């Protein structure tokens, strides 16, 4: 019986960074820190109702949320690279 295969090196760090970026994205929705500025403002009454914020307020994309999206994208690509590199090692 073969030993169970271990996840590729770096998986824990990538998982932590991904979870942090996702948490940061969500927290930024509720901060109400208007002085820092936003990249995009979108009126989405359905999402505003789901988040329990006034429907007339726009859903905003802050710089922190944009960075979180970029980090998550980089982590998905990094995870794919780690899996491919791990398969190449005999």
C-alpha positions in Angstrom: 0.0 0.0 0.0 1.4 3.4 -1.0 1.8 6.2 1.4 -0.6 9.1 1.1 0.6 11.8 -1.2 1.6 15.0 0.7 0.5 18.4 -0.7 3.1 20.4 -2.6 5.5 22.6 -0.6 4.0 26.0 -0.1 0.4 24.9 0.0 -0.1 26.2 3.6 1.4 29.6 2.8 -0.8 29.9 -0.3 -3.9 28.8 1.6 -3.2 31.3 4.4 -2.6 34.2 1.9 -5.8 33.3 0.0 -8.0 33.2 3.1 -6.5 36.5 4.3 -7.2 38.1 0.9 -10.8 36.8 0.9 -11.4 38.1 4.5 -9.8 41.4 3.6 -12.2 41.7 0.6 -15.2 41.1 2.8 -14.1 43.4 5.6 -13.5 46.3 3.2 -17.2 46.2 2.3 -18.2 47.1 5.8 -15.4 49.5 6.8 -17.1 52.7 5.6 -13.8 54.4 5.2 -14.8 56.9 2.5 -11.7 59.1 2.9 -9.4 56.5 1.4 -11.1 56.6 -1.9 -12.5 53.9 -4.2 -11.7 52.6 -7.7 -15.2 51.9 -8.8 -18.8 52.7 -7.6 -21.6 50.4 -8.8 -25.3 50.6 -8.0 -26.4 47.1 -7.2 -29.6 47.2 -5.1 -29.9 43.4 -4.9 -26.4 43.0 -3.4 -27.0 46.0 -1.2 -30.1 44.3 0.2 -28.2 41.1 0.7 -25.5 42.9 2.6 -28.1 44.8 4.6 -26.9 48.3 3.5 -29.1 51.0 2.1 -30.1 50.3 -1.5 -29.3 53.8 -2.6 -25.7 53.5 -1.6 -23.3 52.2 -4.3 -21.3 49.0 -3.8 -17.7 50.2 -3.9 -14.5 48.6 -5.0 -11.7 49.9 -2.8 -8.0 49.6 -3.5 -7.7 47.0 -0.8 -10.4 44.9 -2.5 -8.6 45.3 -5.8 -5.4 44.1 -4.3 -7.2 41.2 -2.7 -8.6 40.1 -6.1 -5.1 40.3 -7.6 -3.6 38.3 -4.7 -6.3 35.6 -5.1 -5.7 35.4 -8.8 -2.0 35.1 -8.3 -2.6 32.4 -5.7 -4.8 30.4 -8.0 -2.1 30.5 -10.7 0.6 29.7 -8.1 -1.3 26.7 -6.8 -1.7 25.4 -10.4 2.1 25.9 -10.9 2.9 24.0 -7.6 0.7 21.1 -8.6 2.3 20.8 -12.1 5.8 21.1 -10.6 5.0 18.4 -8.0 3.7 16.0 -10.7 7.0 16.5 -12.7 9.1 15.3 -9.7 9.3 11.5 -9.8 
